[in-house]
Amino acid sequence: MQKIYLDQAATSFPKAPGTADAVFRFMTECGCNVGRGSYAGAYSAEEIVYDTRMFLCRLFGCGNDPAGPKRVVFTKNVTESLNILLKGFLRHGDHVLVSSMEHNAVMRPLRQLEKQGVRFDRVPCAADGSMSLKDLEERILPSTKAVVMLHASNVCGTVLPVAQIGAVCRARGIRFILDAAQTAGVLPLDMEGMCIDALAFTGHKGLLGPQGTGGFLIRGEMAEELEPLISGGTGSISHTEEIPAFLPDRFEAGTLNLPGIAGLKASLSWLSEQPEGSILAHELNLTACFLREMEALENENLVRVVGRHGIEGRVGVVSIVPLRQDPAELAFRLDERYGIATRVGLHCAPAAHRALGTFPGGTVRFSFGPFNTESEIDHAAQAVKKLCRMEG
């Protein structure tokens, strides 16, 4: 049976060419730590980490900043990054704005902080996942300290107006924290141009790197306001028990996932060689092909397409609700009978499903990557048609 992987929004597969080899080479040829040794192997590992920081700086619009590499902090994933940013920055009495499309990577830390006197309000999103700037501005309070939002929905793929949100925040003196889990490596990101104070990313999705890699980039002004969530050995200023005041050491206690970072460097190198905008164009072409077939089923009252129907203002994530069977049943049959891997349920984003009108049943999500093909998308669409019409 042909196996088709359409769960790219959860984690990319396959990874970029050379990624697995880079992890293997690090484990077998280097294997050293950084900041803990004065020998060639340690310097080689440090060079890999520095090069990866530079790739990320260029990708996120900080390549011309001499201090740019220091502003890159490595973590395990975007969730850890958001926890560090939110719990290290917000205090009792602070107010935060989020969208109604947020992932639990934002909402669960905020629920914890709510018990410590941090308040938040949701900016409502429309039934297609879009958000109005007017609705954002109307909810800004004198105590609003940060706006924390995802760049694109992991449920329906709708992209929020990040540059405009950033401009509003900069004009009001509010910090803007962006969750780029679904867009890093796919959509253009420019921290300075988009007025982003902190950008959280993960390595295993659009960056096509290994699981267990991620991090955040932070502007110097905000870094000074951020209290480390985790502290310990950094390999620097070891004569003192105080946490280093300088970046990135201040937020990188303990040993990094160096094999993963080596793999991430390889995937970033591959991404840097692709024509600008080519991955997005490819994924949106697949999205358009799939949406045409799903809209035909929608006209037969067999499914509901969630979010935007066109490819403007979205990434390659499409959710549907089968109208004559349970979403979990459809996802199971797609895998069992056709070898098609999707994601079913609430996608760790219950608020988004409430906004989209798909709570509590959830959706079946199809998400596309740079190595998926039109024939795979057609095969998946025909499988959905057969299964939905069978139940009809």
TIPA-309535 format. One record per residue (C-alpha): residue number from 1; x, y negated, z. Coordinates in nm, 3 decimals, always signed. Example, Ala and Ser with C-alpha at 12.3 -4.5 7.8 and 13.67 -1.06 7.14 Angstrom:
seq:u:v:w
1:+1.230:+0.450:+0.780
2:+1.367:+0.106:+0.714
END
This chain:
seq:u:v:w
1:+0.000:+0.000:+0.000
2:+0.123:-0.348:-0.086
3:+0.198:-0.549:+0.228
4:+0.116:-0.921:+0.212
5:+0.216:-1.150:+0.497
6:-0.014:-1.453:+0.526
7:+0.054:-1.552:+0.887
8:+0.327:-1.807:+0.813
9:+0.176:-2.060:+1.057
10:+0.259:-1.820:+1.341
11:+0.611:-1.740:+1.223
12:+0.770:-1.743:+0.880
13:+0.856:-1.420:+0.703
14:+1.077:-1.347:+0.525
15:+1.339:-1.582:+0.661
16:+1.558:-1.798:+0.439
17:+1.832:-1.613:+0.250
18:+2.146:-1.581:+0.461
19:+1.973:-1.631:+0.796
20:+1.997:-1.273:+0.921
21:+2.355:-1.243:+0.795
22:+2.452:-1.556:+0.989
23:+2.308:-1.413:+1.312
24:+2.495:-1.088:+1.253
25:+2.823:-1.263:+1.174
26:+2.802:-1.471:+1.489
27:+2.741:-1.165:+1.701
28:+3.020:-0.961:+1.542
29:+3.281:-1.220:+1.448
30:+3.247:-1.505:+1.701
31:+3.028:-1.428:+2.001
32:+3.178:-1.710:+2.209
33:+3.007:-1.970:+2.422
34:+3.029:-2.346:+2.373
35:+3.172:-2.588:+2.623
36:+3.314:-2.305:+2.831
37:+3.640:-2.217:+2.659
38:+3.954:-2.383:+2.519
39:+4.029:-2.135:+2.241
40:+3.960:-2.097:+1.871
41:+3.644:-1.886:+1.905
42:+3.479:-2.139:+2.134
43:+3.567:-2.421:+1.896
44:+3.421:-2.221:+1.608
45:+3.093:-2.179:+1.798
46:+3.090:-2.550:+1.879
47:+3.132:-2.631:+1.511
48:+2.828:-2.418:+1.423
49:+2.617:-2.598:+1.684
50:+2.736:-2.941:+1.570
51:+2.667:-2.862:+1.205
52:+2.316:-2.749:+1.295
53:+2.254:-3.072:+1.483
54:+2.365:-3.265:+1.175
55:+2.130:-3.071:+0.946
56:+1.844:-3.155:+1.182
57:+1.941:-3.522:+1.198
58:+1.933:-3.550:+0.821
59:+1.607:-3.358:+0.797
60:+1.433:-3.585:+1.048
61:+1.570:-3.919:+0.932
62:+1.851:-3.970:+1.182
63:+2.142:-3.888:+0.953
64:+2.276:-4.244:+0.947
65:+2.274:-4.281:+1.325
66:+2.628:-4.225:+1.461
67:+2.472:-4.098:+1.784
68:+2.224:-3.882:+1.594
69:+2.374:-3.537:+1.670
70:+2.374:-3.616:+2.042
71:+2.000:-3.682:+2.024
72:+1.932:-3.323:+1.915
73:+1.849:-3.103:+2.215
74:+1.816:-2.728:+2.161
75:+1.546:-2.525:+2.337
76:+1.381:-2.187:+2.277
77:+1.081:-2.326:+2.088
78:+0.849:-2.621:+2.043
79:+0.652:-2.525:+2.356
80:+0.957:-2.556:+2.578
81:+1.044:-2.884:+2.408
82:+0.699:-3.028:+2.476
83:+0.711:-2.915:+2.838
84:+1.044:-3.092:+2.887
85:+0.918:-3.409:+2.720
86:+0.581:-3.427:+2.895
87:+0.681:-3.313:+3.243
88:+1.000:-3.515:+3.239
89:+0.838:-3.837:+3.121
90:+0.490:-3.866:+3.272
91:+0.421:-3.973:+3.629
92:+0.124:-4.019:+3.861
93:-0.104:-4.291:+3.725
94:+0.011:-4.258:+3.364
95:-0.244:-4.223:+3.086
96:-0.190:-4.022:+2.767
97:-0.378:-4.000:+2.439
98:-0.400:-3.676:+2.240
99:-0.608:-3.573:+1.941
100:-0.891:-3.324:+1.968
101:-0.690:-3.088:+1.746
102:-0.407:-3.015:+1.988
103:-0.244:-2.679:+2.050
104:-0.214:-2.543:+2.403
105:+0.159:-2.623:+2.385
106:+0.044:-2.979:+2.457
107:-0.278:-2.920:+2.647
108:-0.161:-2.672:+2.912
109:+0.128:-2.892:+3.031
110:-0.115:-3.184:+3.041
111:-0.361:-2.981:+3.247
112:-0.079:-2.912:+3.493
113:+0.013:-3.279:+3.500
114:-0.351:-3.375:+3.549
115:-0.329:-3.217:+3.894
116:-0.042:-3.455:+3.966
117:-0.237:-3.768:+3.875
118:-0.168:-3.795:+3.501
119:-0.480:-3.870:+3.298
120:-0.547:-3.803:+2.931
121:-0.817:-3.879:+2.676
122:-0.881:-3.708:+2.346
123:-0.913:-3.909:+2.026
124:-1.200:-3.733:+1.845
125:-1.136:-3.577:+1.507
126:-1.393:-3.527:+1.234
127:-1.525:-3.189:+1.122
128:-1.245:-3.170:+0.863
129:-0.977:-3.233:+1.127
130:-0.904:-3.593:+1.025
131:-0.864:-3.878:+1.274
132:-0.946:-4.248:+1.259
133:-0.687:-4.503:+1.374
134:-0.972:-4.717:+1.505
135:-1.075:-4.436:+1.738
136:-0.716:-4.418:+1.862
137:-0.682:-4.791:+1.925
138:-1.015:-4.811:+2.106
139:-0.890:-4.560:+2.365
140:-0.560:-4.729:+2.452
141:-0.558:-4.848:+2.814
142:-0.315:-5.071:+3.004
143:-0.188:-4.751:+3.170
144:-0.138:-4.561:+2.841
145:+0.224:-4.451:+2.845
146:+0.235:-4.209:+2.552
147:+0.052:-4.076:+2.253
148:+0.118:-3.704:+2.203
149:-0.009:-3.548:+1.883
150:+0.055:-3.270:+1.638
151:+0.147:-3.357:+1.281
152:-0.076:-3.096:+1.117
153:-0.339:-2.864:+1.258
154:-0.239:-2.501:+1.298
155:-0.608:-2.409:+1.255
156:-0.716:-2.590:+0.937
157:-0.398:-2.755:+0.807
158:-0.522:-3.115:+0.817
159:-0.241:-3.371:+0.849
160:-0.279:-3.664:+1.090
161:-0.164:-4.016:+0.987
162:+0.165:-4.002:+1.174
163:+0.328:-4.316:+1.032
164:+0.024:-4.528:+1.114
165:-0.005:-4.379:+1.462
166:+0.362:-4.449:+1.522
167:+0.322:-4.810:+1.410
168:+0.033:-4.861:+1.653
169:+0.239:-4.713:+1.936
170:+0.547:-4.923:+1.858
171:+0.338:-5.243:+1.847
172:+0.183:-5.162:+2.186
173:+0.504:-5.048:+2.358
174:+0.373:-4.689:+2.390
175:+0.594:-4.385:+2.341
176:+0.500:-4.158:+2.051
177:+0.574:-3.786:+2.092
178:+0.519:-3.571:+1.784
179:+0.457:-3.196:+1.771
180:+0.603:-3.100:+1.432
181:+0.552:-2.724:+1.471
182:+0.356:-2.690:+1.146
183:+0.536:-2.951:+0.936
184:+0.911:-2.942:+1.006
185:+1.075:-2.819:+0.686
186:+0.757:-2.875:+0.481
187:+0.650:-3.240:+0.509
188:+0.896:-3.532:+0.503
189:+0.972:-3.665:+0.851
190:+1.155:-3.988:+0.932
191:+1.173:-4.066:+1.303
192:+1.275:-4.428:+1.252
193:+1.038:-4.502:+0.966
194:+0.746:-4.333:+1.142
195:+0.828:-4.491:+1.482
196:+0.858:-4.152:+1.652
197:+1.025:-4.163:+1.995
198:+1.052:-3.786:+2.040
199:+1.000:-3.511:+1.785
200:+0.953:-3.151:+1.898
201:+1.025:-2.873:+1.648
202:+1.050:-2.498:+1.632
203:+1.299:-2.305:+1.423
204:+1.092:-2.000:+1.333
205:+0.815:-2.153:+1.122
206:+0.872:-2.398:+0.837
207:+1.245:-2.414:+0.909
208:+1.258:-2.041:+0.822
209:+1.496:-1.963:+1.108
210:+1.502:-1.704:+1.388
211:+1.252:-1.683:+1.670
212:+1.380:-1.825:+1.996
213:+1.515:-2.142:+1.836
214:+1.377:-2.492:+1.856
215:+1.436:-2.823:+2.020
216:+1.360:-3.191:+2.014
217:+1.514:-3.514:+1.889
218:+1.479:-3.817:+2.112
219:+1.549:-4.188:+2.077
220:+1.799:-4.327:+2.325
221:+1.553:-4.556:+2.501
222:+1.315:-4.274:+2.582
223:+1.597:-4.038:+2.677
224:+1.687:-4.275:+2.960
225:+1.331:-4.247:+3.092
226:+1.319:-3.868:+3.080
227:+1.395:-3.656:+3.385
228:+1.542:-3.310:+3.306
229:+1.304:-3.022:+3.369
230:+1.587:-2.764:+3.391
231:+1.929:-2.826:+3.539
232:+2.246:-2.624:+3.584
233:+2.582:-2.564:+3.425
234:+2.656:-2.744:+3.100
235:+3.029:-2.688:+3.064
236:+3.082:-3.063:+3.102
237:+3.181:-3.280:+3.403
238:+3.209:-2.962:+3.608
239:+3.370:-3.153:+3.895
240:+3.027:-3.284:+4.003
241:+2.697:-3.128:+4.104
242:+2.506:-3.417:+3.949
243:+2.323:-3.371:+3.620
244:+2.512:-3.528:+3.328
245:+2.370:-3.863:+3.226
246:+2.464:-3.823:+2.859
247:+2.301:-3.642:+2.569
248:+2.257:-3.364:+2.481
249:+2.410:-3.210:+2.796
250:+2.150:-3.376:+3.018
251:+1.883:-3.145:+2.877
252:+2.085:-2.839:+2.772
253:+2.164:-2.657:+3.095
254:+2.276:-2.296:+3.060
255:+2.383:-2.097:+2.757
256:+2.212:-2.176:+2.429
257:+2.075:-1.916:+2.189
258:+2.392:-1.936:+1.983
259:+2.320:-1.642:+1.748
260:+1.981:-1.800:+1.679
261:+2.136:-2.141:+1.618
262:+2.380:-1.983:+1.374
263:+2.082:-1.836:+1.190
264:+1.903:-2.170:+1.204
265:+2.205:-2.340:+1.050
266:+2.188:-2.096:+0.759
267:+1.815:-2.153:+0.706
268:+1.860:-2.530:+0.723
269:+2.142:-2.506:+0.472
270:+1.914:-2.316:+0.234
271:+1.634:-2.571:+0.285
272:+1.872:-2.858:+0.211
273:+1.945:-2.705:-0.130
274:+1.581:-2.694:-0.240
275:+1.446:-2.977:-0.459
276:+1.271:-3.243:-0.254
277:+0.903:-3.165:-0.212
278:+0.926:-2.829:-0.388
279:+0.824:-2.616:-0.090
280:+0.522:-2.832:-0.012
281:+0.418:-2.831:-0.379
282:+0.447:-2.452:-0.395
283:+0.248:-2.397:-0.075
284:-0.023:-2.642:-0.181
285:-0.052:-2.471:-0.517
286:-0.116:-2.143:-0.336
287:-0.362:-2.323:-0.110
288:-0.553:-2.462:-0.409
289:-0.574:-2.115:-0.566
290:-0.706:-1.961:-0.246
291:-0.949:-2.244:-0.174
292:-1.110:-2.210:-0.519
293:-1.192:-1.848:-0.447
294:-1.315:-1.919:-0.094
295:-1.537:-2.202:-0.215
296:-1.702:-1.958:-0.454
297:-1.782:-1.736:-0.156
298:-1.903:-2.042:+0.034
299:-2.149:-2.113:-0.248
300:-2.282:-1.759:-0.199
301:-2.331:-1.830:+0.174
302:-2.082:-1.557:+0.263
303:-1.812:-1.768:+0.429
304:-1.755:-2.116:+0.564
305:-1.433:-2.291:+0.469
306:-1.308:-2.484:+0.772
307:-1.147:-2.827:+0.733
308:-1.067:-3.000:+0.407
309:-1.158:-2.834:+0.080
310:-0.900:-3.011:-0.136
311:-0.521:-3.014:-0.101
312:-0.487:-3.384:-0.014
313:-0.375:-3.451:+0.343
314:-0.310:-3.090:+0.437
315:-0.052:-2.816:+0.458
316:-0.081:-2.453:+0.349
317:-0.314:-2.333:+0.623
318:-0.671:-2.225:+0.544
319:-0.927:-2.098:+0.794
320:-1.256:-1.934:+0.706
321:-1.554:-1.807:+0.903
322:-1.726:-1.500:+0.754
323:-2.100:-1.555:+0.791
324:-2.214:-1.192:+0.788
325:-1.952:-1.020:+1.000
326:-1.727:-1.090:+1.295
327:-1.399:-1.268:+1.210
328:-1.202:-1.000:+1.395
329:-1.368:-0.729:+1.188
330:-1.274:-0.904:+0.863
331:-0.913:-0.952:+0.976
332:-0.889:-0.586:+1.078
333:-1.025:-0.464:+0.745
334:-0.793:-0.693:+0.550
335:-0.497:-0.532:+0.723
336:-0.625:-0.174:+0.728
337:-0.753:-0.154:+0.372
338:-0.540:-0.406:+0.187
339:-0.224:-0.458:+0.393
340:-0.293:-0.830:+0.439
341:-0.169:-0.988:+0.763
342:-0.368:-1.287:+0.890
343:-0.437:-1.447:+1.228
344:-0.783:-1.426:+1.382
345:-0.932:-1.597:+1.688
346:-0.878:-1.936:+1.847
347:-0.508:-1.978:+1.757
348:-0.414:-2.119:+2.100
349:-0.614:-2.431:+2.011
350:-0.962:-2.413:+2.167
351:-1.013:-2.791:+2.147
352:-0.945:-2.784:+1.775
353:-1.205:-2.512:+1.726
354:-1.455:-2.718:+1.923
355:-1.386:-3.017:+1.699
356:-1.417:-2.801:+1.387
357:-1.736:-2.630:+1.509
358:-1.581:-2.282:+1.524
359:-1.573:-2.226:+1.901
360:-1.595:-1.968:+2.054
361:-1.597:-1.724:+1.762
362:-1.285:-1.861:+1.597
363:-1.173:-1.812:+1.238
364:-0.965:-1.593:+1.012
365:-0.657:-1.796:+0.921
366:-0.450:-1.757:+0.607
367:-0.119:-1.946:+0.599
368:+0.127:-1.959:+0.313
369:+0.503:-1.990:+0.289
370:+0.770:-2.056:+0.027
371:+0.813:-1.688:-0.060
372:+0.445:-1.604:-0.108
373:+0.332:-1.568:-0.469
374:+0.020:-1.648:-0.669
375:-0.039:-1.277:-0.725
376:-0.038:-1.219:-0.348
377:-0.287:-1.502:-0.297
378:-0.512:-1.366:-0.572
379:-0.494:-1.018:-0.419
380:-0.592:-1.160:-0.078
381:-0.878:-1.364:-0.222
382:-1.019:-1.065:-0.410
383:-0.994:-0.856:-0.092
384:-1.189:-1.116:+0.105
385:-1.452:-1.125:-0.170
386:-1.496:-0.749:-0.171
387:-1.523:-0.725:+0.206
388:-1.765:-1.017:+0.240
389:-1.986:-0.904:-0.045
390:-1.988:-0.551:+0.090
391:-2.136:-0.679:+0.415
392:-2.385:-0.889:+0.218
END
